[in-house]
Amino acid sequence: MYIFGKELQFPIVSTGVGWAGSKTHAPNESIRLQDFEQGVVHMAYMLSGISAALQTSENVEVK
């Protein structure tokens, strides 16, 4: 993600879903269906705000 942000000169945001028992990055990593569904809704909410965020960031210098 760093390379895309650097090359495109665009801020990158990432989010994830999971739960304490998900065994993150283990061979038996898992996600609960309800967490996945909530993650999809969360990303849709985030994407719906990009336009407004870009308009307000035009006056803010990003380093």
CHARMM internal coordinates of N, CA and C (Angstrom, degrees):
IC EDIT
DIST 1 N 1 CA 1.4397
DIST 1 CA 1 C 1.5278
ANGL 1 N 1 CA 1 C 110.27
DIST 1 C 2 N 1.3191
ANGL 1 CA 1 C 2 N 116.66
DIHE 1 N 1 CA 1 C 2 N -33.39
DIST 2 N 2 CA 1.4632
ANGL 1 C 2 N 2 CA 119.89
DIHE 1 CA 1 C 2 N 2 CA -178.95
DIST 2 CA 2 C 1.5311
ANGL 2 N 2 CA 2 C 110.40
DIHE 1 C 2 N 2 CA 2 C -59.00
DIST 2 C 3 N 1.3169
ANGL 2 CA 2 C 3 N 116.90
DIHE 2 N 2 CA 2 C 3 N -44.77
DIST 3 N 3 CA 1.4726
ANGL 2 C 3 N 3 CA 120.72
DIHE 2 CA 2 C 3 N 3 CA -177.94
DIST 3 CA 3 C 1.5259
ANGL 3 N 3 CA 3 C 110.68
DIHE 2 C 3 N 3 CA 3 C -63.14
DIST 3 C 4 N 1.3292
ANGL 3 CA 3 C 4 N 118.18
DIHE 3 N 3 CA 3 C 4 N -43.42
DIST 4 N 4 CA 1.4634
ANGL 3 C 4 N 4 CA 120.33
DIHE 3 CA 3 C 4 N 4 CA 178.18
DIST 4 CA 4 C 1.5233
ANGL 4 N 4 CA 4 C 111.00
DIHE 3 C 4 N 4 CA 4 C -60.91
DIST 4 C 5 N 1.3141
ANGL 4 CA 4 C 5 N 116.50
DIHE 4 N 4 CA 4 C 5 N -45.74
DIST 5 N 5 CA 1.4601
ANGL 4 C 5 N 5 CA 120.20
DIHE 4 CA 4 C 5 N 5 CA 179.05
DIST 5 CA 5 C 1.5100
ANGL 5 N 5 CA 5 C 112.31
DIHE 4 C 5 N 5 CA 5 C -61.54
DIST 5 C 6 N 1.3153
ANGL 5 CA 5 C 6 N 116.10
DIHE 5 N 5 CA 5 C 6 N -42.07
DIST 6 N 6 CA 1.4668
ANGL 5 C 6 N 6 CA 120.79
DIHE 5 CA 5 C 6 N 6 CA -179.78
DIST 6 CA 6 C 1.5233
ANGL 6 N 6 CA 6 C 111.12
DIHE 5 C 6 N 6 CA 6 C -67.51
DIST 6 C 7 N 1.3048
ANGL 6 CA 6 C 7 N 116.95
DIHE 6 N 6 CA 6 C 7 N -48.19
DIST 7 N 7 CA 1.4717
ANGL 6 C 7 N 7 CA 120.89
DIHE 6 CA 6 C 7 N 7 CA -177.02
DIST 7 CA 7 C 1.5300
ANGL 7 N 7 CA 7 C 111.97
DIHE 6 C 7 N 7 CA 7 C -69.12
DIST 7 C 8 N 1.3086
ANGL 7 CA 7 C 8 N 117.43
DIHE 7 N 7 CA 7 C 8 N -39.29
DIST 8 N 8 CA 1.4592
ANGL 7 C 8 N 8 CA 120.97
DIHE 7 CA 7 C 8 N 8 CA -178.13
DIST 8 CA 8 C 1.5253
ANGL 8 N 8 CA 8 C 112.21
DIHE 7 C 8 N 8 CA 8 C -86.91
DIST 8 C 9 N 1.3409
ANGL 8 CA 8 C 9 N 115.95
DIHE 8 N 8 CA 8 C 9 N -8.43
DIST 9 N 9 CA 1.4597
ANGL 8 C 9 N 9 CA 122.06
DIHE 8 CA 8 C 9 N 9 CA -176.14
DIST 9 CA 9 C 1.5310
ANGL 9 N 9 CA 9 C 109.77
DIHE 8 C 9 N 9 CA 9 C 50.22
DIST 9 C 10 N 1.3288
ANGL 9 CA 9 C 10 N 113.69
DIHE 9 N 9 CA 9 C 10 N 52.88
DIST 10 N 10 CA 1.4559
ANGL 9 C 10 N 10 CA 121.86
DIHE 9 CA 9 C 10 N 10 CA -175.04
DIST 10 CA 10 C 1.5206
ANGL 10 N 10 CA 10 C 108.12
DIHE 9 C 10 N 10 CA 10 C -138.65
DIST 10 C 11 N 1.3204
ANGL 10 CA 10 C 11 N 118.39
DIHE 10 N 10 CA 10 C 11 N 133.39
DIST 11 N 11 CA 1.4696
ANGL 10 C 11 N 11 CA 118.95
DIHE 10 CA 10 C 11 N 11 CA 179.51
DIST 11 CA 11 C 1.5254
ANGL 11 N 11 CA 11 C 111.26
DIHE 10 C 11 N 11 CA 11 C -66.47
DIST 11 C 12 N 1.3025
ANGL 11 CA 11 C 12 N 115.71
DIHE 11 N 11 CA 11 C 12 N 141.01
DIST 12 N 12 CA 1.4565
ANGL 11 C 12 N 12 CA 122.12
DIHE 11 CA 11 C 12 N 12 CA -179.46
DIST 12 CA 12 C 1.5262
ANGL 12 N 12 CA 12 C 109.17
DIHE 11 C 12 N 12 CA 12 C -111.98
DIST 12 C 13 N 1.3068
ANGL 12 CA 12 C 13 N 116.21
DIHE 12 N 12 CA 12 C 13 N 134.68
DIST 13 N 13 CA 1.4634
ANGL 12 C 13 N 13 CA 122.12
DIHE 12 CA 12 C 13 N 13 CA 178.27
DIST 13 CA 13 C 1.5224
ANGL 13 N 13 CA 13 C 107.73
DIHE 12 C 13 N 13 CA 13 C -124.14
DIST 13 C 14 N 1.3048
ANGL 13 CA 13 C 14 N 115.55
DIHE 13 N 13 CA 13 C 14 N 137.87
DIST 14 N 14 CA 1.4571
ANGL 13 C 14 N 14 CA 120.09
DIHE 13 CA 13 C 14 N 14 CA 179.24
DIST 14 CA 14 C 1.5234
ANGL 14 N 14 CA 14 C 109.78
DIHE 13 C 14 N 14 CA 14 C -131.08
DIST 14 C 15 N 1.2990
ANGL 14 CA 14 C 15 N 116.18
DIHE 14 N 14 CA 14 C 15 N 145.85
DIST 15 N 15 CA 1.4550
ANGL 14 C 15 N 15 CA 120.42
DIHE 14 CA 14 C 15 N 15 CA 174.68
DIST 15 CA 15 C 1.5208
ANGL 15 N 15 CA 15 C 107.57
DIHE 14 C 15 N 15 CA 15 C -139.53
DIST 15 C 16 N 1.2649
ANGL 15 CA 15 C 16 N 116.79
DIHE 15 N 15 CA 15 C 16 N 161.23
DIST 16 N 16 CA 1.4507
ANGL 15 C 16 N 16 CA 120.11
DIHE 15 CA 15 C 16 N 16 CA 178.99
DIST 16 CA 16 C 1.5133
ANGL 16 N 16 CA 16 C 110.36
DIHE 15 C 16 N 16 CA 16 C -140.88
DIST 16 C 17 N 1.3053
ANGL 16 CA 16 C 17 N 114.93
DIHE 16 N 16 CA 16 C 17 N 170.20
DIST 17 N 17 CA 1.4602
ANGL 16 C 17 N 17 CA 120.40
DIHE 16 CA 16 C 17 N 17 CA 176.08
DIST 17 CA 17 C 1.5206
ANGL 17 N 17 CA 17 C 107.48
DIHE 16 C 17 N 17 CA 17 C -127.05
DIST 17 C 18 N 1.2831
ANGL 17 CA 17 C 18 N 115.92
DIHE 17 N 17 CA 17 C 18 N 154.82
DIST 18 N 18 CA 1.4476
ANGL 17 C 18 N 18 CA 119.34
DIHE 17 CA 17 C 18 N 18 CA 178.20
DIST 18 CA 18 C 1.5109
ANGL 18 N 18 CA 18 C 110.94
DIHE 17 C 18 N 18 CA 18 C 169.77
DIST 18 C 19 N 1.2906
ANGL 18 CA 18 C 19 N 115.10
DIHE 18 N 18 CA 18 C 19 N 179.51
DIST 19 N 19 CA 1.4435
ANGL 18 C 19 N 19 CA 121.59
DIHE 18 CA 18 C 19 N 19 CA 178.51
DIST 19 CA 19 C 1.5177
ANGL 19 N 19 CA 19 C 107.94
DIHE 18 C 19 N 19 CA 19 C -144.07
DIST 19 C 20 N 1.3160
ANGL 19 CA 19 C 20 N 116.90
DIHE 19 N 19 CA 19 C 20 N 164.46
DIST 20 N 20 CA 1.4665
ANGL 19 C 20 N 20 CA 121.65
DIHE 19 CA 19 C 20 N 20 CA -173.50
DIST 20 CA 20 C 1.5244
ANGL 20 N 20 CA 20 C 113.09
DIHE 19 C 20 N 20 CA 20 C -57.05
DIST 20 C 21 N 1.3145
ANGL 20 CA 20 C 21 N 117.91
DIHE 20 N 20 CA 20 C 21 N -31.37
DIST 21 N 21 CA 1.4603
ANGL 20 C 21 N 21 CA 120.83
DIHE 20 CA 20 C 21 N 21 CA -178.09
DIST 21 CA 21 C 1.5206
ANGL 21 N 21 CA 21 C 114.28
DIHE 20 C 21 N 21 CA 21 C -95.90
DIST 21 C 22 N 1.3116
ANGL 21 CA 21 C 22 N 117.76
DIHE 21 N 21 CA 21 C 22 N 18.49
DIST 22 N 22 CA 1.4678
ANGL 21 C 22 N 22 CA 120.40
DIHE 21 CA 21 C 22 N 22 CA -173.63
DIST 22 CA 22 C 1.5236
ANGL 22 N 22 CA 22 C 113.74
DIHE 21 C 22 N 22 CA 22 C -75.91
DIST 22 C 23 N 1.3231
ANGL 22 CA 22 C 23 N 117.73
DIHE 22 N 22 CA 22 C 23 N -12.92
DIST 23 N 23 CA 1.4773
ANGL 22 C 23 N 23 CA 122.59
DIHE 22 CA 22 C 23 N 23 CA -178.50
DIST 23 CA 23 C 1.5316
ANGL 23 N 23 CA 23 C 110.02
DIHE 22 C 23 N 23 CA 23 C 57.46
DIST 23 C 24 N 1.3237
ANGL 23 CA 23 C 24 N 115.64
DIHE 23 N 23 CA 23 C 24 N 54.39
DIST 24 N 24 CA 1.4616
ANGL 23 C 24 N 24 CA 123.44
DIHE 23 CA 23 C 24 N 24 CA -174.15
DIST 24 CA 24 C 1.5220
ANGL 24 N 24 CA 24 C 112.42
DIHE 23 C 24 N 24 CA 24 C -48.04
DIST 24 C 25 N 1.3156
ANGL 24 CA 24 C 25 N 115.94
DIHE 24 N 24 CA 24 C 25 N 127.07
DIST 25 N 25 CA 1.4689
ANGL 24 C 25 N 25 CA 126.73
DIHE 24 CA 24 C 25 N 25 CA 176.99
DIST 25 CA 25 C 1.5264
ANGL 25 N 25 CA 25 C 114.12
DIHE 24 C 25 N 25 CA 25 C 62.74
DIST 25 C 26 N 1.3097
ANGL 25 CA 25 C 26 N 117.47
DIHE 25 N 25 CA 25 C 26 N 14.07
DIST 26 N 26 CA 1.4587
ANGL 25 C 26 N 26 CA 121.22
DIHE 25 CA 25 C 26 N 26 CA 174.64
DIST 26 CA 26 C 1.5319
ANGL 26 N 26 CA 26 C 108.53
DIHE 25 C 26 N 26 CA 26 C -87.72
DIST 26 C 27 N 1.3252
ANGL 26 CA 26 C 27 N 117.53
DIHE 26 N 26 CA 26 C 27 N 162.54
DIST 27 N 27 CA 1.4764
ANGL 26 C 27 N 27 CA 119.33
DIHE 26 CA 26 C 27 N 27 CA 178.44
DIST 27 CA 27 C 1.5287
ANGL 27 N 27 CA 27 C 112.97
DIHE 26 C 27 N 27 CA 27 C -57.27
DIST 27 C 28 N 1.3274
ANGL 27 CA 27 C 28 N 116.41
DIHE 27 N 27 CA 27 C 28 N -27.38
DIST 28 N 28 CA 1.4711
ANGL 27 C 28 N 28 CA 119.92
DIHE 27 CA 27 C 28 N 28 CA -179.62
DIST 28 CA 28 C 1.5291
ANGL 28 N 28 CA 28 C 111.37
DIHE 27 C 28 N 28 CA 28 C -107.73
DIST 28 C 29 N 1.3294
ANGL 28 CA 28 C 29 N 116.65
DIHE 28 N 28 CA 28 C 29 N 32.78
DIST 29 N 29 CA 1.4685
ANGL 28 C 29 N 29 CA 121.28
DIHE 28 CA 28 C 29 N 29 CA 177.50
DIST 29 CA 29 C 1.5265
ANGL 29 N 29 CA 29 C 109.31
DIHE 28 C 29 N 29 CA 29 C -56.70
DIST 29 C 30 N 1.3224
ANGL 29 CA 29 C 30 N 116.17
DIHE 29 N 29 CA 29 C 30 N 143.51
DIST 30 N 30 CA 1.4594
ANGL 29 C 30 N 30 CA 118.80
DIHE 29 CA 29 C 30 N 30 CA -178.05
DIST 30 CA 30 C 1.5225
ANGL 30 N 30 CA 30 C 110.41
DIHE 29 C 30 N 30 CA 30 C -142.78
DIST 30 C 31 N 1.3027
ANGL 30 CA 30 C 31 N 114.58
DIHE 30 N 30 CA 30 C 31 N 164.94
DIST 31 N 31 CA 1.4605
ANGL 30 C 31 N 31 CA 121.77
DIHE 30 CA 30 C 31 N 31 CA 174.59
DIST 31 CA 31 C 1.5153
ANGL 31 N 31 CA 31 C 107.05
DIHE 30 C 31 N 31 CA 31 C -141.80
DIST 31 C 32 N 1.3119
ANGL 31 CA 31 C 32 N 115.24
DIHE 31 N 31 CA 31 C 32 N 140.30
DIST 32 N 32 CA 1.4652
ANGL 31 C 32 N 32 CA 119.05
DIHE 31 CA 31 C 32 N 32 CA 178.31
DIST 32 CA 32 C 1.5248
ANGL 32 N 32 CA 32 C 108.91
DIHE 31 C 32 N 32 CA 32 C -81.11
DIST 32 C 33 N 1.3103
ANGL 32 CA 32 C 33 N 116.77
DIHE 32 N 32 CA 32 C 33 N 145.23
DIST 33 N 33 CA 1.4584
ANGL 32 C 33 N 33 CA 122.30
DIHE 32 CA 32 C 33 N 33 CA -177.56
DIST 33 CA 33 C 1.5254
ANGL 33 N 33 CA 33 C 111.33
DIHE 32 C 33 N 33 CA 33 C -56.76
DIST 33 C 34 N 1.3240
ANGL 33 CA 33 C 34 N 118.11
DIHE 33 N 33 CA 33 C 34 N -42.58
DIST 34 N 34 CA 1.4590
ANGL 33 C 34 N 34 CA 121.32
DIHE 33 CA 33 C 34 N 34 CA 179.66
DIST 34 CA 34 C 1.5361
ANGL 34 N 34 CA 34 C 110.78
DIHE 33 C 34 N 34 CA 34 C -62.60
DIST 34 C 35 N 1.3455
ANGL 34 CA 34 C 35 N 117.49
DIHE 34 N 34 CA 34 C 35 N -38.77
DIST 35 N 35 CA 1.4627
ANGL 34 C 35 N 35 CA 120.29
DIHE 34 CA 34 C 35 N 35 CA 177.68
DIST 35 CA 35 C 1.5278
ANGL 35 N 35 CA 35 C 110.87
DIHE 34 C 35 N 35 CA 35 C -65.66
DIST 35 C 36 N 1.3380
ANGL 35 CA 35 C 36 N 116.60
DIHE 35 N 35 CA 35 C 36 N -40.49
DIST 36 N 36 CA 1.4592
ANGL 35 C 36 N 36 CA 120.88
DIHE 35 CA 35 C 36 N 36 CA 177.71
DIST 36 CA 36 C 1.5279
ANGL 36 N 36 CA 36 C 110.60
DIHE 35 C 36 N 36 CA 36 C -61.08
DIST 36 C 37 N 1.3302
ANGL 36 CA 36 C 37 N 116.07
DIHE 36 N 36 CA 36 C 37 N -46.92
DIST 37 N 37 CA 1.4654
ANGL 36 C 37 N 37 CA 120.54
DIHE 36 CA 36 C 37 N 37 CA -179.79
DIST 37 CA 37 C 1.5320
ANGL 37 N 37 CA 37 C 111.15
DIHE 36 C 37 N 37 CA 37 C -61.85
DIST 37 C 38 N 1.3282
ANGL 37 CA 37 C 38 N 116.80
DIHE 37 N 37 CA 37 C 38 N -42.50
DIST 38 N 38 CA 1.4619
ANGL 37 C 38 N 38 CA 119.90
DIHE 37 CA 37 C 38 N 38 CA 177.53
DIST 38 CA 38 C 1.5231
ANGL 38 N 38 CA 38 C 111.12
DIHE 37 C 38 N 38 CA 38 C -65.22
DIST 38 C 39 N 1.3315
ANGL 38 CA 38 C 39 N 117.46
DIHE 38 N 38 CA 38 C 39 N -34.48
DIST 39 N 39 CA 1.4664
ANGL 38 C 39 N 39 CA 121.57
DIHE 38 CA 38 C 39 N 39 CA 176.61
DIST 39 CA 39 C 1.5220
ANGL 39 N 39 CA 39 C 111.69
DIHE 38 C 39 N 39 CA 39 C -64.54
DIST 39 C 40 N 1.3298
ANGL 39 CA 39 C 40 N 117.03
DIHE 39 N 39 CA 39 C 40 N -40.25
DIST 40 N 40 CA 1.4661
ANGL 39 C 40 N 40 CA 121.26
DIHE 39 CA 39 C 40 N 40 CA 178.03
DIST 40 CA 40 C 1.5293
ANGL 40 N 40 CA 40 C 109.91
DIHE 39 C 40 N 40 CA 40 C -63.46
DIST 40 C 41 N 1.3207
ANGL 40 CA 40 C 41 N 116.89
DIHE 40 N 40 CA 40 C 41 N -44.79
DIST 41 N 41 CA 1.4627
ANGL 40 C 41 N 41 CA 120.92
DIHE 40 CA 40 C 41 N 41 CA 178.96
DIST 41 CA 41 C 1.5279
ANGL 41 N 41 CA 41 C 109.82
DIHE 40 C 41 N 41 CA 41 C -63.48
DIST 41 C 42 N 1.3154
ANGL 41 CA 41 C 42 N 117.19
DIHE 41 N 41 CA 41 C 42 N -41.32
DIST 42 N 42 CA 1.4635
ANGL 41 C 42 N 42 CA 121.54
DIHE 41 CA 41 C 42 N 42 CA 179.29
DIST 42 CA 42 C 1.5298
ANGL 42 N 42 CA 42 C 110.72
DIHE 41 C 42 N 42 CA 42 C -61.30
DIST 42 C 43 N 1.3252
ANGL 42 CA 42 C 43 N 117.59
DIHE 42 N 42 CA 42 C 43 N -45.70
DIST 43 N 43 CA 1.4669
ANGL 42 C 43 N 43 CA 120.52
DIHE 42 CA 42 C 43 N 43 CA -179.96
DIST 43 CA 43 C 1.5292
ANGL 43 N 43 CA 43 C 111.10
DIHE 42 C 43 N 43 CA 43 C -65.25
DIST 43 C 44 N 1.3183
ANGL 43 CA 43 C 44 N 117.73
DIHE 43 N 43 CA 43 C 44 N -38.84
DIST 44 N 44 CA 1.4719
ANGL 43 C 44 N 44 CA 120.45
DIHE 43 CA 43 C 44 N 44 CA 176.75
DIST 44 CA 44 C 1.5215
ANGL 44 N 44 CA 44 C 110.04
DIHE 43 C 44 N 44 CA 44 C -61.27
DIST 44 C 45 N 1.3287
ANGL 44 CA 44 C 45 N 116.54
DIHE 44 N 44 CA 44 C 45 N -41.81
DIST 45 N 45 CA 1.4648
ANGL 44 C 45 N 45 CA 121.39
DIHE 44 CA 44 C 45 N 45 CA 177.78
DIST 45 CA 45 C 1.5260
ANGL 45 N 45 CA 45 C 110.00
DIHE 44 C 45 N 45 CA 45 C -62.75
DIST 45 C 46 N 1.3333
ANGL 45 CA 45 C 46 N 116.93
DIHE 45 N 45 CA 45 C 46 N -45.23
DIST 46 N 46 CA 1.4702
ANGL 45 C 46 N 46 CA 121.15
DIHE 45 CA 45 C 46 N 46 CA 179.66
DIST 46 CA 46 C 1.5356
ANGL 46 N 46 CA 46 C 110.34
DIHE 45 C 46 N 46 CA 46 C -61.98
DIST 46 C 47 N 1.3162
ANGL 46 CA 46 C 47 N 117.17
DIHE 46 N 46 CA 46 C 47 N -46.10
DIST 47 N 47 CA 1.4631
ANGL 46 C 47 N 47 CA 120.70
DIHE 46 CA 46 C 47 N 47 CA -178.51
DIST 47 CA 47 C 1.5235
ANGL 47 N 47 CA 47 C 111.94
DIHE 46 C 47 N 47 CA 47 C -64.71
DIST 47 C 48 N 1.3278
ANGL 47 CA 47 C 48 N 116.77
DIHE 47 N 47 CA 47 C 48 N -32.69
DIST 48 N 48 CA 1.4590
ANGL 47 C 48 N 48 CA 119.50
DIHE 47 CA 47 C 48 N 48 CA -179.41
DIST 48 CA 48 C 1.5290
ANGL 48 N 48 CA 48 C 111.66
DIHE 47 C 48 N 48 CA 48 C -68.28
DIST 48 C 49 N 1.3259
ANGL 48 CA 48 C 49 N 117.62
DIHE 48 N 48 CA 48 C 49 N -19.39
DIST 49 N 49 CA 1.4569
ANGL 48 C 49 N 49 CA 120.93
DIHE 48 CA 48 C 49 N 49 CA -179.38
DIST 49 CA 49 C 1.5095
ANGL 49 N 49 CA 49 C 114.77
DIHE 48 C 49 N 49 CA 49 C -96.88
DIST 49 C 50 N 1.3323
ANGL 49 CA 49 C 50 N 118.21
DIHE 49 N 49 CA 49 C 50 N -1.28
DIST 50 N 50 CA 1.4649
ANGL 49 C 50 N 50 CA 120.41
DIHE 49 CA 49 C 50 N 50 CA -176.30
DIST 50 CA 50 C 1.5287
ANGL 50 N 50 CA 50 C 111.81
DIHE 49 C 50 N 50 CA 50 C -62.11
DIST 50 C 51 N 1.2963
ANGL 50 CA 50 C 51 N 117.95
DIHE 50 N 50 CA 50 C 51 N -44.22
DIST 51 N 51 CA 1.4588
ANGL 50 C 51 N 51 CA 120.99
DIHE 50 CA 50 C 51 N 51 CA -177.91
DIST 51 CA 51 C 1.5256
ANGL 51 N 51 CA 51 C 110.91
DIHE 50 C 51 N 51 CA 51 C -57.32
DIST 51 C 52 N 1.3140
ANGL 51 CA 51 C 52 N 117.14
DIHE 51 N 51 CA 51 C 52 N -48.88
DIST 52 N 52 CA 1.4697
ANGL 51 C 52 N 52 CA 120.79
DIHE 51 CA 51 C 52 N 52 CA 179.73
DIST 52 CA 52 C 1.5173
ANGL 52 N 52 CA 52 C 111.05
DIHE 51 C 52 N 52 CA 52 C -64.22
DIST 52 C 53 N 1.3264
ANGL 52 CA 52 C 53 N 117.01
DIHE 52 N 52 CA 52 C 53 N -39.36
DIST 53 N 53 CA 1.4639
ANGL 52 C 53 N 53 CA 120.57
DIHE 52 CA 52 C 53 N 53 CA -179.98
DIST 53 CA 53 C 1.5297
ANGL 53 N 53 CA 53 C 110.89
DIHE 52 C 53 N 53 CA 53 C -64.56
DIST 53 C 54 N 1.3183
ANGL 53 CA 53 C 54 N 117.09
DIHE 53 N 53 CA 53 C 54 N -40.12
DIST 54 N 54 CA 1.4620
ANGL 53 C 54 N 54 CA 120.25
DIHE 53 CA 53 C 54 N 54 CA 179.06
DIST 54 CA 54 C 1.5223
ANGL 54 N 54 CA 54 C 111.34
DIHE 53 C 54 N 54 CA 54 C -66.68
DIST 54 C 55 N 1.3059
ANGL 54 CA 54 C 55 N 117.07
DIHE 54 N 54 CA 54 C 55 N -37.56
DIST 55 N 55 CA 1.4654
ANGL 54 C 55 N 55 CA 120.26
DIHE 54 CA 54 C 55 N 55 CA 179.85
DIST 55 CA 55 C 1.5197
ANGL 55 N 55 CA 55 C 110.97
DIHE 54 C 55 N 55 CA 55 C -66.34
DIST 55 C 56 N 1.3180
ANGL 55 CA 55 C 56 N 117.54
DIHE 55 N 55 CA 55 C 56 N -39.48
DIST 56 N 56 CA 1.4648
ANGL 55 C 56 N 56 CA 119.55
DIHE 55 CA 55 C 56 N 56 CA -179.57
DIST 56 CA 56 C 1.5150
ANGL 56 N 56 CA 56 C 111.34
DIHE 55 C 56 N 56 CA 56 C -77.63
DIST 56 C 57 N 1.3374
ANGL 56 CA 56 C 57 N 117.81
DIHE 56 N 56 CA 56 C 57 N -23.49
DIST 57 N 57 CA 1.4660
ANGL 56 C 57 N 57 CA 120.07
DIHE 56 CA 56 C 57 N 57 CA -178.40
DIST 57 CA 57 C 1.5246
ANGL 57 N 57 CA 57 C 112.25
DIHE 56 C 57 N 57 CA 57 C -83.62
DIST 57 C 58 N 1.3370
ANGL 57 CA 57 C 58 N 118.40
DIHE 57 N 57 CA 57 C 58 N -7.12
DIST 58 N 58 CA 1.4649
ANGL 57 C 58 N 58 CA 119.92
DIHE 57 CA 57 C 58 N 58 CA 179.47
DIST 58 CA 58 C 1.5216
ANGL 58 N 58 CA 58 C 110.91
DIHE 57 C 58 N 58 CA 58 C -62.47
DIST 58 C 59 N 1.3073
ANGL 58 CA 58 C 59 N 117.68
DIHE 58 N 58 CA 58 C 59 N -27.68
DIST 59 N 59 CA 1.4530
ANGL 58 C 59 N 59 CA 121.54
DIHE 58 CA 58 C 59 N 59 CA -179.18
DIST 59 CA 59 C 1.5187
ANGL 59 N 59 CA 59 C 112.54
DIHE 58 C 59 N 59 CA 59 C -95.95
DIST 59 C 60 N 1.3443
ANGL 59 CA 59 C 60 N 117.69
DIHE 59 N 59 CA 59 C 60 N 4.61
DIST 60 N 60 CA 1.4637
ANGL 59 C 60 N 60 CA 121.65
DIHE 59 CA 59 C 60 N 60 CA -178.53
DIST 60 CA 60 C 1.5208
ANGL 60 N 60 CA 60 C 108.20
DIHE 59 C 60 N 60 CA 60 C -113.32
DIST 60 C 61 N 1.3153
ANGL 60 CA 60 C 61 N 116.03
DIHE 60 N 60 CA 60 C 61 N 131.09
DIST 61 N 61 CA 1.4634
ANGL 60 C 61 N 61 CA 120.59
DIHE 60 CA 60 C 61 N 61 CA 178.75
DIST 61 CA 61 C 1.5139
ANGL 61 N 61 CA 61 C 109.09
DIHE 60 C 61 N 61 CA 61 C -82.01
DIST 61 C 62 N 1.3408
ANGL 61 CA 61 C 62 N 116.78
DIHE 61 N 61 CA 61 C 62 N 125.68
DIST 62 N 62 CA 1.4628
ANGL 61 C 62 N 62 CA 122.87
DIHE 61 CA 61 C 62 N 62 CA 178.97
DIST 62 CA 62 C 1.5131
ANGL 62 N 62 CA 62 C 108.20
DIHE 61 C 62 N 62 CA 62 C -105.35
DIST 62 C 63 N 1.3153
ANGL 62 CA 62 C 63 N 116.77
DIHE 62 N 62 CA 62 C 63 N 128.74
DIST 63 N 63 CA 1.4685
ANGL 62 C 63 N 63 CA 120.88
DIHE 62 CA 62 C 63 N 63 CA 179.82
DIST 63 CA 63 C 1.4951
ANGL 63 N 63 CA 63 C 110.75
DIHE 62 C 63 N 63 CA 63 C -107.39
END
COOR INIT
IC SEED 1 N 1 CA 1 C
IC BUILD
